[in-house]
Amino acid sequence: MSFGQRTKTPTGDPTLKARTRSPRTRRGGYWFGLLTCLGVSAVTLALLPFISQFKLNGAALSTLVIFGGIALLNMIAVAAVIMLLVDFALRGLGWRRPWIYAVTCALTVLIFYLGLALVGGSTNPIFALYVAVWPAAVGGWVMGLYRR
């Protein structure tokens, strides 16, 4: 007999059964996913001037910060609505895998921004790919991880 280990599973005491469950809860998955999306978007937006497709062309740093902040707020608002709809749809279907959340969020954001670029022509699809689609995939994966 070893000290501190049970040889049988408890059957009568509900407090002992509750302690053996996994500590991970389903709460906060949406918010963790949205915060992850915000963080990845901010880091990607900060790294965009170093990517060859996005030259600064002599623009003032304050102008870039203002327009970058507005773009970030816009993409986070879109991501919040899309991630909420994806979360409702996938929970309704009973799909709980993180990769399904990631792929669904990324495809939905990609379709949204490509449609916006085709209709309005004002959104650069490569910019949306770096600042919106990639963070939506990461945020969707985090959301799905906490929804299992």
Backbone torsions as a table, in degrees:
resi	resn	phi	psi	omega
1	MET	NA	129.3	-178.7
2	SER	-100.8	148.3	-176.2
3	PHE	-75.5	131.0	174.2
4	GLY	84.4	1.8	178.8
5	GLN	-116.8	140.0	178.0
6	ARG	-88.3	144.0	176.5
7	THR	-92.0	-20.1	178.5
8	LYS	-128.8	157.0	174.8
9	THR	-80.4	142.1	179.4
10	PRO	-70.1	141.5	-178.5
11	THR	-115.5	-32.9	-172.4
12	GLY	-96.8	-29.9	-172.9
13	ASP	-90.4	112.8	-178.2
14	PRO	-69.5	-22.2	178.8
15	THR	-72.4	-32.1	177.7
16	LEU	-71.7	-34.4	177.2
17	LYS	-68.3	-36.6	-178.4
18	ALA	-66.9	-31.9	-179.8
19	ARG	-74.4	-20.8	-178.5
20	THR	-85.0	-7.5	179.4
21	ARG	-74.4	162.9	178.2
22	SER	-68.0	139.0	-178.7
23	PRO	-74.6	-12.8	-177.9
24	ARG	-73.1	130.6	178.2
25	THR	-108.4	172.3	179.2
26	ARG	-95.3	-4.7	180.0
27	ARG	-76.7	147.0	173.9
28	GLY	83.3	-0.9	-178.9
29	GLY	-63.1	-40.8	179.1
30	TYR	-64.8	-44.6	-177.5
31	TRP	-70.6	-38.2	175.7
32	PHE	-63.6	-40.9	178.0
33	GLY	-64.4	-41.3	-180.0
34	LEU	-69.1	-39.3	176.3
35	LEU	-66.1	-37.6	176.1
36	THR	-64.4	-42.4	177.5
37	CYS	-60.7	-42.5	177.7
38	LEU	-62.9	-44.9	-179.9
39	GLY	-64.8	-44.5	-179.9
40	VAL	-67.2	-38.4	177.2
41	SER	-63.2	-42.6	-179.5
42	ALA	-65.7	-42.8	179.1
43	VAL	-65.8	-42.8	178.9
44	THR	-64.2	-40.7	178.9
45	LEU	-64.9	-35.2	177.5
46	ALA	-70.5	-28.4	-179.0
47	LEU	-90.3	-8.3	-177.5
48	LEU	-58.1	-38.6	179.7
49	PRO	-62.5	-17.7	179.9
50	PHE	-90.2	-6.5	178.0
51	ILE	-88.1	139.0	-170.3
52	SER	-65.4	-26.2	-179.6
53	GLN	-72.3	-19.3	-174.4
54	PHE	-117.6	83.4	176.6
55	LYS	-80.1	148.1	-179.2
56	LEU	-75.6	-29.3	177.9
57	ASN	53.3	38.0	173.9
58	GLY	75.6	13.0	179.0
59	ALA	-72.5	147.4	179.1
60	ALA	-69.7	147.2	-178.1
61	LEU	-64.0	-35.9	179.4
62	SER	-64.8	-36.4	177.0
63	THR	-64.9	-42.9	179.0
64	LEU	-64.8	-38.1	-180.0
65	VAL	-66.8	-41.6	-179.7
66	ILE	-65.2	-50.6	-179.2
67	PHE	-68.3	-34.8	176.4
68	GLY	-65.2	-39.8	177.7
69	GLY	-65.2	-40.9	177.9
70	ILE	-65.8	-42.0	177.9
71	ALA	-63.3	-40.0	179.6
72	LEU	-65.1	-43.6	177.5
73	LEU	-63.2	-40.4	178.7
74	ASN	-63.0	-46.2	-177.0
75	MET	-71.0	-30.8	176.5
76	ILE	-71.1	-38.2	176.7
77	ALA	-63.4	-42.5	177.2
78	VAL	-65.1	-43.7	-179.8
79	ALA	-63.9	-36.0	179.6
80	ALA	-63.0	-44.4	-179.4
81	VAL	-69.8	-45.4	-178.1
82	ILE	-65.5	-41.9	179.6
83	MET	-65.8	-34.9	177.0
84	LEU	-65.6	-44.8	178.8
85	LEU	-65.3	-41.0	177.9
86	VAL	-64.6	-40.6	179.2
87	ASP	-62.2	-45.7	178.1
88	PHE	-62.6	-43.2	-177.6
89	ALA	-66.3	-46.4	-177.2
90	LEU	-72.1	-34.3	175.3
91	ARG	-68.9	-35.3	176.8
92	GLY	-65.1	-35.9	177.9
93	LEU	-80.6	-14.6	179.5
94	GLY	84.2	16.3	179.1
95	TRP	-89.7	122.5	-172.2
96	ARG	-122.7	6.0	-177.8
97	ARG	-76.4	139.6	-179.8
98	PRO	-62.2	-36.5	-178.3
99	TRP	-68.1	-30.2	176.9
100	ILE	-68.0	-41.6	175.9
101	TYR	-61.4	-43.6	-177.8
102	ALA	-64.0	-47.4	-178.7
103	VAL	-65.9	-42.3	-179.0
104	THR	-65.8	-44.2	177.6
105	CYS	-62.8	-44.2	-178.6
106	ALA	-64.7	-44.7	180.0
107	LEU	-66.1	-38.6	179.5
108	THR	-66.1	-43.4	178.3
109	VAL	-67.0	-39.8	178.4
110	LEU	-62.7	-45.2	178.3
111	ILE	-63.4	-40.6	179.2
112	PHE	-61.5	-49.8	-176.5
113	TYR	-74.2	-30.9	174.0
114	LEU	-68.1	-39.9	175.0
115	GLY	-63.0	-39.6	177.6
116	LEU	-65.3	-37.9	178.6
117	ALA	-70.1	-36.2	179.4
118	LEU	-72.1	-38.8	-177.8
119	VAL	-77.6	-51.4	-174.9
120	GLY	-95.3	-31.6	-178.7
121	GLY	74.7	4.9	-176.4
122	SER	-91.9	-18.6	-177.2
123	THR	-96.2	127.9	176.0
124	ASN	-77.5	120.4	-178.1
125	PRO	-61.8	-33.3	179.2
126	ILE	-69.7	-39.6	176.0
127	PHE	-61.7	-43.7	178.5
128	ALA	-64.8	-34.5	178.6
129	LEU	-64.4	-44.4	-178.3
130	TYR	-73.5	-42.6	-170.1
131	VAL	-97.9	-18.1	-177.2
132	ALA	-117.5	-48.4	-172.6
133	VAL	-72.7	-48.7	179.5
134	TRP	-60.3	-48.4	176.9
135	PRO	-63.8	-32.8	177.6
136	ALA	-66.6	-36.4	177.2
137	ALA	-65.6	-44.2	179.4
138	VAL	-66.6	-44.8	177.9
139	GLY	-63.6	-37.9	176.7
140	GLY	-65.6	-37.5	178.0
141	TRP	-65.2	-42.9	178.5
142	VAL	-64.6	-41.9	178.5
143	MET	-62.2	-44.0	178.8
144	GLY	-67.1	-31.8	178.5
145	LEU	-64.0	-39.0	-179.5
146	TYR	-87.4	-5.3	177.7
147	ARG	-95.1	-4.1	-177.5
148	ARG	-67.7	NA	NA
